[in-house]
Amino acid sequence: QRASRAVALRDAGLWAGLMGALPAHLDRDGLAMYFPTMPEGSDTLTAYLLSLAHEAGWQIPQPALDRMLGGLERFVSGEISRHGSLPTADLAIRKVAALDALTRYRDALEPRLAESVTVEPNLWPTSALIDWLGVTSRWSTLAQREQRRAEALAVLRARLVLQGTTLGFSTERSDYLWWLMVSGDVNANRALLALM
């Protein structure tokens, strides 16, 4: 909440204070914790913070950034595991979000990271589809990159619904994944950013 507020208000002082406290919020694997007293960090929160900072054009201190990126890489590769907030089948969605965050900072990722996710854009919620668009636009050495991007764009376009002056997604009811910090409004804003 503090990170989102800092970016929304463009409050550099609030962001700097948060970044000063960030090391105490990273677990042994480099994943961000909501509270310093938690036993383990969250891949979802880590990906969110990295993506938010990148989108806003704000810096995360290099030592913390390196730890967070390393933690996400190990999460995607399966070297470390984190369970979601709910007992749902959301691992692929979380891995795609982590890949999106990683490609914002590293252009050349190891191919094995892409192989750890079964690419099924038609089955993914819209948030994962938008994450995958980001991955395919930034990861220059991704196998079948252009084909995968075109497929994801086609699926996203098929989901768009225009009703009067309102633009939404046909999957909006099933896209509300609060435990992953995702809603229809979040998807709409992120889709605009991804497609601009």
N, C-alpha and C positions, 0 to 999 in steps of 0.2 A: 504494500500500500504506500509506503514512504517513497519507494522508487517511482511508482506511477505518479504520485503527487508531485514529486520534484520535476519530472519531465513535463507533466501537464501544465504546471505553473511556470516552467522554465526557470526554476529556482536553483541556481548553481550552488548556492551555499548549502541548501538541503541535500543536494546530490553529493557534495564534497563530504558532508558529515556522514552520510550513509556509506560512502566509499571508505572512509576512515574506520568505520565499524565493521566493514565487510569481512576482514580476516577472521574475526570472532564468529562469523556466521557461516564459515566453510567447514565442512566435516573433514575427516581424515582422507577422503577420496577427492576433495576439492568441490563437492557439490554444496550448493547453498542451502542453509537451514532457515526456516521462517523465524525461529527463535534460537539463540545460542545454546539453550539447554536441551535441545532436541538430540536424540541419539544419532540420527542420520539425516543427511541432506536430501534434497529433492531434485531429481533430474528436470522436472517440470519447472520449478522455480529458477533453477540455474539457466535453462534455455530461455526462459522469459526475461531474466535480467540481462543476459547477453544480447538478445534480440532488441530489447528496449533501448539499451545503451547505444547499440549500433544504429538503430533507426533514428534516434535523437541526435546522433553525432557526438555523444558524450563518452568520456574515457572511463575505463575501469583500470585501476592501478595494475601495472604489468605482472607483479608476482601473483596477485589474486586472479587476474585474467588467465595466466598460464595454468594455474591450478584448476580453474573452472573448465577450461577447454580440455585439459587432460582428463578430468573426471567425466565429462560428457563423452569423450572418445572411448574411454573404458566402459562406460555404460552402453553405448551403441554396439561395441564389439562383443559385449557379454562378459567382459572380465569382472565387472561388478554388477550386482543386481539391486534394484530398488523395486519395491512393490508400490503400486498406486494407492491412492487414498481409499479407493473402493475395490472390492474383488470383481473387477471387470476385465475383459480382454482388451486392454488399451495399450499393451506394450508396443505394438507397431506404431501406433499414433504418437506415443511418447518418443520413440526412436526417430521418427521423421521430424518431430519438433526439435530434437537435439541436433540432427543433421542440419536443419535449417540454421540453427544458431552457430554451429561449427563453420558452415560455409560462409558466414558473414565475416569470419576472421581468418580462415584458411582456405585458399583456393584449391590446393592440391591435398586431398585426403586419400588415405589408403583405400584401394578398391574394396577391401574386405568389409569396410564399414557399410557400403551400399549393399553388399551381399547379405548383411545381417537382417535386412528388411525385405519382406515379400512385397513387391510393388503391385498394389491392387487399387488404383485410384477410384474405380467405380464403387468399391466397397468401403472406402474411407469416408469419415465425416469431412465436411467442408474445410475445417481447420487443418486437417492433415493434407488435404489437397492443395491448400494455399502454401503450407510449409514445403510441400514437394515442388511446387512451382518455383519457390525461392531456391531450393536445392538445385534444380535443373538450370536455373538462370545463372547461378554463381559457380557451380562446380564444373570447371572447364574440361576436366579429364574424365568425367562420368561417362561410363559406357552407354551408348545409344542415347546420348543426352538430348539431341534435337527431337528424336522420336518420342521419348518420354515426356518432354515438355509439351509437344503438340498434343499428345494424348491427354495430359492433365488439363490443358487449356480447353480442349473439347468437352471434357467432363464438367469443368467449371461453368462453361457457357451453357451447357444443357441444364444446369441446376438454377440458372438465373431466372427469376420470375419478375416481370414488370406488371404492376397493378396500379394504374393511374400514375401518380407521381412517386410511388414507392417501389424500390427495387429490393428484392430479397432472394432467398434461396428456397428451392422446393424441398430441401432437406432440413429446413430450419428447426422443426420440432425435435428431430433426433440429433441436431447439432449442438444442443445446449449441454455442454460437458463442464459443469461448474468446477469439478475437482481438478480439471486441467486448465482452469482459468479461461474458458472458451464460452462464447455466447453468439447469438446471431448478429448482434451489434459489433462484437469484436471481429467476426468473420467479414462483415461488410466493410469495415474500415481497413482490415488487412488486405482484402481483395483489391480495394482501390489502390493501396500502396503497391501491391504486387504487380498490378496491371498498368500502372502509370509509366 
